[in-house]
Amino acid sequence: MKVGIVGAGSVGSATAFALVMRGVARKVVLIDANEKKAEAEAMDLAHATPFAYANKVKCGTYQDLAGCEVVIVTAGANQKPGETRIDLLGRNVKIFESIIPEVVKAAPNCILLITANPADIMTEVALRLSGFPKERVIGSGTVLDTSRFRTLLGYHLGVSPKSIHANVLGEHGDSEVLVWSNGDAGTVQIEELARMVNKPFTPEVKASIDDCVRNAAYKIIDGKGATFYGIAGALCRICQAITTNEYAILTVSSHHENVEGVENVCVSLPTVVGKRGIHNVIYPRLSESEHRDLKFSAEKIKEYSDKAVEMIEKNAKSA
C-alpha cells in the first residue's frame, strides 16, 4: 500500500516510522510546508528500512500522492496561550482549505485519514472540502483513547490489554465517553471479572482510570511537549485494517446522520473498517447514563462543527 502523510512533524514522522517498521505501507510519501524537514525525516526513515521491510520512503509534493490508497493529514495549527478553540478551529479550517483540494486533485480515489485537532470537527471539515463519500473520510477518533482505556484496565486486572474489549466513544477530547457497562474479557463483564480476581473497580479506581484516559494528552504534553507514539500506533492500526481489508472493528470517527438525536455529526462509534474505508457502523449497547453522556458529547462536537461549516461557506463566498 502507498500512503501519503501531509505534515512531517512529530505525529507525521512517528506514523511513517510505524508504517515502515510494521510493513503496513510499502511506499510512504511525506509532505510538509517545511520541505527541508520533510526531506530530512524521509532520509532518516529510509535508513531504517533495511532493518524492517523493503519499503520506500520519500519526501515530495502533492503530485507525488498519485496512487495513494490512504492519505493521512496530521498538519494543523497548535493552540496558542490564550487562544480559544474557535480561534484554533478558524486557523485549521484555513489550513485544510489549502490542503484538502490539493490531495483530492492528486489522489481522487484515496481514503482520507484525519488526525489534526480538533479531530472530529476537522473530519467533518475534510468531508465537506473533499466532496468524498462519507465512507472514505475517516477520523482517528477515539482509537487511541480506547487503547489507553484497555491498557489501564489490563494493568488493573492483570491480563493483556489485547484480551480486553472495552471502548471509548464520542469526542476525541474532554467529553469522551468511557463505556464501562459492556466491557469484557474472556466473555466476562470487566467489573464482574474484577471481583473474581479480587481487584474491584472501586469509585476511586474508576475515577483514577477515567482521569488517566481523559487527561492523558495533557499530562504527556506537560512532560515532553507533544503526544506522538500512541497516535502513530493508532493510525498505523487503521491503515493496517484498510490494506488487509480486515473488517476490523475500530472506534474511528465518521459522519453519522443521527447519534442520540444529534443529526449530521462526526463522532466515534464501533466501526467496521476495511478496503473501502468504512463498511458498517455498530451502534453500541449502553447504560442510561452512557446514552446521556454520548448525547452530550455529540452535541458538543456538533456546536463546533456547525461553526466550522459556516467558516467554510463564508470563505468560499469571499474567495
ZAMAR-677586 format. One record per residue (C-alpha): residue number from 0; residue in three letters; chain; x, y, z. Coordinates in steps of 0.2 Angstrom, whole numbers, padded with zeros to 4 digits. Layout:
<sites>
- mimi, tiba, semar, east, north, up
- NUM, ALA, A, X, Y, Z
...
</sites>
This chain:
<sites>
- mimi, tiba, semar, east, north, up
- 0, MET, A, 0000, 0000, 0000
- 1, LYS, A, 0006, 0018, -0004
- 2, VAL, A, 0002, 0030, 0010
- 3, GLY, A, 0004, 0049, 0009
- 4, ILE, A, 0007, 0059, 0025
- 5, VAL, A, 0003, 0078, 0025
- 6, GLY, A, 0013, 0085, 0039
- 7, ALA, A, 0030, 0079, 0044
- 8, GLY, A, 0030, 0085, 0062
- 9, SER, A, 0031, 0073, 0077
- 10, VAL, A, 0015, 0064, 0073
- 11, GLY, A, 0018, 0063, 0055
- 12, SER, A, 0036, 0056, 0056
- 13, ALA, A, 0031, 0044, 0070
- 14, THR, A, 0017, 0037, 0060
- 15, ALA, A, 0028, 0035, 0045
- 16, PHE, A, 0041, 0025, 0056
- 17, ALA, A, 0027, 0014, 0062
- 18, LEU, A, 0020, 0011, 0045
- 19, VAL, A, 0038, 0006, 0039
- 20, MET, A, 0043, -0004, 0054
- 21, ARG, A, 0027, -0015, 0054
- 22, GLY, A, 0027, -0017, 0035
- 23, VAL, A, 0010, -0009, 0033
- 24, ALA, A, 0015, 0003, 0019
- 25, ARG, A, 0027, -0002, 0005
- 26, LYS, A, 0028, 0016, 0000
- 27, VAL, A, 0027, 0032, 0011
- 28, VAL, A, 0027, 0050, 0004
- 29, LEU, A, 0030, 0064, 0017
- 30, ILE, A, 0024, 0081, 0013
- 31, ASP, A, 0027, 0097, 0023
- 32, ALA, A, 0027, 0116, 0021
- 33, ASN, A, 0045, 0114, 0028
- 34, GLU, A, 0052, 0105, 0013
- 35, LYS, A, 0069, 0103, 0022
- 36, LYS, A, 0061, 0095, 0037
- 37, ALA, A, 0051, 0083, 0026
- 38, GLU, A, 0067, 0078, 0016
- 39, ALA, A, 0077, 0075, 0032
- 40, GLU, A, 0063, 0064, 0040
- 41, ALA, A, 0061, 0054, 0024
- 42, MET, A, 0080, 0051, 0023
- 43, ASP, A, 0081, 0046, 0041
- 44, LEU, A, 0067, 0034, 0040
- 45, ALA, A, 0074, 0027, 0024
- 46, HIS, A, 0089, 0022, 0033
- 47, ALA, A, 0078, 0011, 0045
- 48, THR, A, 0070, 0001, 0031
- 49, PRO, A, 0084, -0012, 0029
- 50, PHE, A, 0080, -0017, 0047
- 51, ALA, A, 0062, -0019, 0043
- 52, TYR, A, 0054, -0022, 0026
- 53, ALA, A, 0058, -0017, 0008
- 54, ASN, A, 0049, 0000, 0010
- 55, LYS, A, 0052, 0016, 0000
- 56, VAL, A, 0051, 0032, 0009
- 57, LYS, A, 0052, 0049, 0001
- 58, CYS, A, 0048, 0067, 0003
- 59, GLY, A, 0038, 0075, -0011
- 60, THR, A, 0024, 0087, -0017
- 61, TYR, A, 0005, 0084, -0018
- 62, GLN, A, 0008, 0077, -0036
- 63, ASP, A, 0018, 0063, -0028
- 64, LEU, A, 0002, 0057, -0019
- 65, ALA, A, -0005, 0050, -0035
- 66, GLY, A, -0009, 0032, -0032
- 67, CYS, A, -0010, 0033, -0013
- 68, GLU, A, -0023, 0022, -0006
- 69, VAL, A, -0023, 0032, 0010
- 70, VAL, A, -0018, 0050, 0014
- 71, ILE, A, -0016, 0054, 0032
- 72, VAL, A, -0017, 0073, 0037
- 73, THR, A, -0008, 0077, 0053
- 74, ALA, A, -0005, 0095, 0048
- 75, GLY, A, -0013, 0109, 0058
- 76, ALA, A, -0010, 0123, 0070
- 77, ASN, A, -0006, 0121, 0088
- 78, GLN, A, -0017, 0130, 0101
- 79, LYS, A, -0008, 0146, 0107
- 80, PRO, A, -0008, 0153, 0125
- 81, GLY, A, -0025, 0162, 0127
- 82, GLU, A, -0032, 0156, 0111
- 83, THR, A, -0049, 0149, 0111
- 84, ARG, A, -0054, 0133, 0102
- 85, ILE, A, -0064, 0143, 0090
- 86, ASP, A, -0048, 0153, 0086
- 87, LEU, A, -0039, 0137, 0083
- 88, LEU, A, -0053, 0130, 0073
- 89, GLY, A, -0053, 0145, 0062
- 90, ARG, A, -0034, 0143, 0058
- 91, ASN, A, -0036, 0125, 0055
- 92, VAL, A, -0050, 0127, 0043
- 93, LYS, A, -0039, 0139, 0033
- 94, ILE, A, -0025, 0126, 0033
- 95, PHE, A, -0037, 0112, 0027
- 96, GLU, A, -0044, 0124, 0013
- 97, SER, A, -0026, 0124, 0006
- 98, ILE, A, -0023, 0105, 0009
- 99, ILE, A, -0038, 0095, 0005
- 100, PRO, A, -0042, 0101, -0013
- 101, GLU, A, -0023, 0098, -0017
- 102, VAL, A, -0025, 0080, -0010
- 103, VAL, A, -0041, 0077, -0019
- 104, LYS, A, -0033, 0083, -0036
- 105, ALA, A, -0018, 0071, -0034
- 106, ALA, A, -0027, 0056, -0026
- 107, PRO, A, -0045, 0057, -0030
- 108, ASN, A, -0048, 0038, -0025
- 109, CYS, A, -0039, 0039, -0009
- 110, ILE, A, -0046, 0037, 0009
- 111, LEU, A, -0043, 0052, 0019
- 112, LEU, A, -0037, 0049, 0037
- 113, ILE, A, -0038, 0064, 0048
- 114, THR, A, -0030, 0067, 0064
- 115, ALA, A, -0027, 0085, 0065
- 116, ASN, A, -0036, 0093, 0080
- 117, PRO, A, -0050, 0096, 0085
- 118, ALA, A, -0050, 0079, 0076
- 119, ASP, A, -0069, 0075, 0075
- 120, ILE, A, -0073, 0093, 0069
- 121, MET, A, -0058, 0093, 0056
- 122, THR, A, -0065, 0076, 0050
- 123, GLU, A, -0081, 0085, 0046
- 124, VAL, A, -0071, 0099, 0038
- 125, ALA, A, -0062, 0087, 0027
- 126, LEU, A, -0078, 0078, 0022
- 127, ARG, A, -0086, 0095, 0016
- 128, LEU, A, -0070, 0101, 0007
- 129, SER, A, -0066, 0085, -0002
- 130, GLY, A, -0083, 0080, -0008
- 131, PHE, A, -0079, 0062, -0005
- 132, PRO, A, -0092, 0050, 0001
- 133, LYS, A, -0093, 0048, 0020
- 134, GLU, A, -0086, 0031, 0019
- 135, ARG, A, -0069, 0037, 0013
- 136, VAL, A, -0066, 0051, 0026
- 137, ILE, A, -0061, 0044, 0042
- 138, GLY, A, -0055, 0052, 0058
- 139, SER, A, -0043, 0044, 0070
- 140, GLY, A, -0057, 0047, 0083
- 141, THR, A, -0055, 0038, 0099
- 142, VAL, A, -0045, 0023, 0093
- 143, LEU, A, -0030, 0030, 0104
- 144, ASP, A, -0042, 0034, 0119
- 145, THR, A, -0049, 0016, 0118
- 146, SER, A, -0031, 0009, 0118
- 147, ARG, A, -0027, 0020, 0134
- 148, PHE, A, -0043, 0013, 0142
- 149, ARG, A, -0039, -0005, 0138
- 150, THR, A, -0021, -0003, 0144
- 151, LEU, A, -0026, 0003, 0161
- 152, LEU, A, -0040, -0010, 0163
- 153, GLY, A, -0027, -0023, 0158
- 154, TYR, A, -0014, -0017, 0171
- 155, HIS, A, -0028, -0017, 0184
- 156, LEU, A, -0035, -0034, 0180
- 157, GLY, A, -0018, -0042, 0177
- 158, VAL, A, -0022, -0048, 0159
- 159, SER, A, -0016, -0042, 0142
- 160, PRO, A, -0025, -0026, 0136
- 161, LYS, A, -0027, -0036, 0119
- 162, SER, A, -0039, -0048, 0128
- 163, ILE, A, -0050, -0034, 0134
- 164, HIS, A, -0065, -0027, 0124
- 165, ALA, A, -0070, -0010, 0131
- 166, ASN, A, -0072, 0006, 0121
- 167, VAL, A, -0071, 0025, 0122
- 168, LEU, A, -0084, 0033, 0111
- 169, GLY, A, -0090, 0051, 0106
- 170, GLU, A, -0077, 0065, 0105
- 171, HIS, A, -0059, 0063, 0105
- 172, GLY, A, -0057, 0076, 0119
- 173, ASP, A, -0064, 0081, 0135
- 174, SER, A, -0082, 0074, 0133
- 175, GLU, A, -0077, 0057, 0128
- 176, VAL, A, -0087, 0043, 0135
- 177, LEU, A, -0078, 0028, 0144
- 178, VAL, A, -0090, 0013, 0142
- 179, TRP, A, -0089, 0003, 0157
- 180, SER, A, -0106, -0006, 0156
- 181, ASN, A, -0102, -0018, 0141
- 182, GLY, A, -0083, -0020, 0143
- 183, ASP, A, -0077, -0038, 0144
- 184, ALA, A, -0063, -0050, 0145
- 185, GLY, A, -0064, -0069, 0142
- 186, THR, A, -0083, -0066, 0139
- 187, VAL, A, -0084, -0060, 0157
- 188, GLN, A, -0090, -0042, 0161
- 189, ILE, A, -0075, -0032, 0167
- 190, GLU, A, -0082, -0027, 0184
- 191, GLU, A, -0088, -0045, 0187
- 192, LEU, A, -0070, -0051, 0182
- 193, ALA, A, -0063, -0038, 0194
- 194, ARG, A, -0072, -0045, 0208
- 195, MET, A, -0067, -0063, 0203
- 196, VAL, A, -0049, -0058, 0204
- 197, ASN, A, -0051, -0048, 0220
- 198, LYS, A, -0047, -0032, 0211
- 199, PRO, A, -0063, -0022, 0212
- 200, PHE, A, -0066, -0006, 0202
- 201, THR, A, -0070, 0005, 0217
- 202, PRO, A, -0076, 0023, 0214
- 203, GLU, A, -0058, 0028, 0217
- 204, VAL, A, -0050, 0016, 0205
- 205, LYS, A, -0063, 0021, 0192
- 206, ALA, A, -0060, 0039, 0194
- 207, SER, A, -0041, 0037, 0193
- 208, ILE, A, -0043, 0027, 0176
- 209, ASP, A, -0055, 0040, 0169
- 210, ASP, A, -0043, 0054, 0173
- 211, CYS, A, -0028, 0044, 0166
- 212, VAL, A, -0038, 0041, 0150
- 213, ARG, A, -0047, 0058, 0148
- 214, ASN, A, -0032, 0069, 0153
- 215, ALA, A, -0018, 0058, 0146
- 216, ALA, A, -0013, 0070, 0132
- 217, TYR, A, -0012, 0085, 0144
- 218, LYS, A, 0000, 0075, 0155
- 219, ILE, A, 0011, 0069, 0141
- 220, ILE, A, 0012, 0086, 0133
- 221, ASP, A, 0016, 0094, 0150
- 222, GLY, A, 0030, 0081, 0152
- 223, LYS, A, 0038, 0081, 0134
- 224, GLY, A, 0029, 0094, 0124
- 225, ALA, A, 0018, 0083, 0112
- 226, THR, A, 0010, 0066, 0110
- 227, PHE, A, 0015, 0056, 0095
- 228, TYR, A, 0019, 0037, 0098
- 229, GLY, A, 0002, 0032, 0104
- 230, ILE, A, -0007, 0041, 0089
- 231, ALA, A, 0006, 0034, 0077
- 232, GLY, A, 0001, 0017, 0083
- 233, ALA, A, -0017, 0021, 0081
- 234, LEU, A, -0015, 0027, 0063
- 235, CYS, A, -0004, 0013, 0058
- 236, ARG, A, -0018, 0001, 0065
- 237, ILE, A, -0031, 0009, 0055
- 238, CYS, A, -0021, 0008, 0039
- 239, GLN, A, -0017, -0010, 0043
- 240, ALA, A, -0036, -0013, 0043
- 241, ILE, A, -0038, -0004, 0026
- 242, THR, A, -0024, -0013, 0017
- 243, THR, A, -0028, -0030, 0023
- 244, ASN, A, -0047, -0027, 0020
- 245, GLU, A, -0048, -0034, 0038
- 246, TYR, A, -0066, -0028, 0043
- 247, ALA, A, -0059, -0024, 0060
- 248, ILE, A, -0070, -0015, 0072
- 249, LEU, A, -0061, 0001, 0077
- 250, THR, A, -0068, 0017, 0086
- 251, VAL, A, -0064, 0029, 0072
- 252, SER, A, -0074, 0045, 0069
- 253, SER, A, -0085, 0047, 0054
- 254, HIS, A, -0101, 0056, 0049
- 255, HIS, A, -0117, 0050, 0056
- 256, GLU, A, -0134, 0055, 0051
- 257, ASN, A, -0140, 0053, 0069
- 258, VAL, A, -0132, 0050, 0086
- 259, GLU, A, -0143, 0051, 0101
- 260, GLY, A, -0154, 0063, 0092
- 261, VAL, A, -0140, 0074, 0086
- 262, GLU, A, -0140, 0075, 0067
- 263, ASN, A, -0126, 0075, 0055
- 264, VAL, A, -0111, 0074, 0066
- 265, CYS, A, -0094, 0066, 0066
- 266, VAL, A, -0091, 0055, 0082
- 267, SER, A, -0083, 0039, 0086
- 268, LEU, A, -0093, 0023, 0087
- 269, PRO, A, -0088, 0005, 0084
- 270, THR, A, -0085, 0004, 0065
- 271, VAL, A, -0081, -0010, 0053
- 272, VAL, A, -0065, -0004, 0043
- 273, GLY, A, -0058, -0012, 0028
- 274, LYS, A, -0053, -0009, 0010
- 275, ARG, A, -0067, 0003, 0006
- 276, GLY, A, -0064, 0013, 0022
- 277, ILE, A, -0080, 0012, 0032
- 278, HIS, A, -0090, -0004, 0029
- 279, ASN, A, -0103, -0003, 0043
- 280, VAL, A, -0106, 0005, 0060
- 281, ILE, A, -0111, -0005, 0075
- 282, TYR, A, -0122, 0006, 0087
- 283, PRO, A, -0117, 0000, 0105
- 284, ARG, A, -0127, -0006, 0119
- 285, LEU, A, -0125, 0007, 0133
- 286, SER, A, -0132, 0011, 0150
- 287, GLU, A, -0144, 0025, 0153
- 288, SER, A, -0130, 0037, 0159
- 289, GLU, A, -0119, 0032, 0145
- 290, HIS, A, -0133, 0036, 0132
- 291, ARG, A, -0134, 0054, 0141
- 292, ASP, A, -0115, 0056, 0140
- 293, LEU, A, -0114, 0051, 0122
- 294, LYS, A, -0128, 0064, 0118
- 295, PHE, A, -0119, 0077, 0127
- 296, SER, A, -0103, 0073, 0118
- 297, ALA, A, -0111, 0073, 0101
- 298, GLU, A, -0119, 0090, 0105
- 299, LYS, A, -0103, 0097, 0109
- 300, ILE, A, -0095, 0092, 0093
- 301, LYS, A, -0110, 0097, 0083
- 302, GLU, A, -0109, 0115, 0090
- 303, TYR, A, -0091, 0117, 0084
- 304, SER, A, -0094, 0108, 0068
- 305, ASP, A, -0108, 0120, 0063
- 306, LYS, A, -0096, 0134, 0066
- 307, ALA, A, -0083, 0126, 0055
- 308, VAL, A, -0095, 0124, 0041
- 309, GLU, A, -0100, 0142, 0042
- 310, MET, A, -0082, 0147, 0041
- 311, ILE, A, -0080, 0136, 0025
- 312, GLU, A, -0096, 0144, 0017
- 313, LYS, A, -0090, 0161, 0022
- 314, ASN, A, -0073, 0159, 0015
- 315, ALA, A, -0080, 0151, -0001
- 316, LYS, A, -0091, 0167, -0004
- 317, SER, A, -0076, 0179, -0001
- 318, ALA, A, -0064, 0169, -0012
</sites>
